[in-house]
Amino acid sequence: MIKTTAAPKRASASEHSLVSVSEAARLLGFSGMTVRRRIEARQFPAVKMGTKAMVPRAFVDAVLAAVHSGQTVIVEEFAETWIASTDPGERDPAQELPKSFTQWARSGFRPVGSSVSAVRL
């Protein structure tokens, strides 16, 4: 008898805690390039791996909620406040970075050399 296991259920796009840069830009009414520039300037929260960046859905939702409540939102200032005031207990622990890594990432460190060699195992 062959026992099969179901593949893990994948979260739908509306349930995922991260959105693409283009989706965040669309929701906020900015161009994708504007959002990318702010991410590179560390003025917009994002999760980056290589050249790919994803934006926390909670941040986009918070900006939209503030706007819908009648506030004028300066995104760079809002991002700084949001990051500082978000209760770590409310965040998804899977997306938490060690403080030392966060400090390292904010230091602007860039590895020497721009190419990565593939290793065949």
DAHUHU-V360887 format. One line per field, one symbol per residue. burial: b if it has 16 or more other ideal C-beta (glycine too) atoms within 10 Angstrom, else e. A space follows every 10 residues. Layout:
burial=???
//
This chain:
burial=eeeeeeeeee eeeeeeebbb bebbbeebeb eeeebbebbe eeebbbeeee eebbbbbbbb ebbeeeeeee eebebeebbe ebeeeeeeee eeeeeeeeee eeeeeeeeee eeeeeeeeee e
//
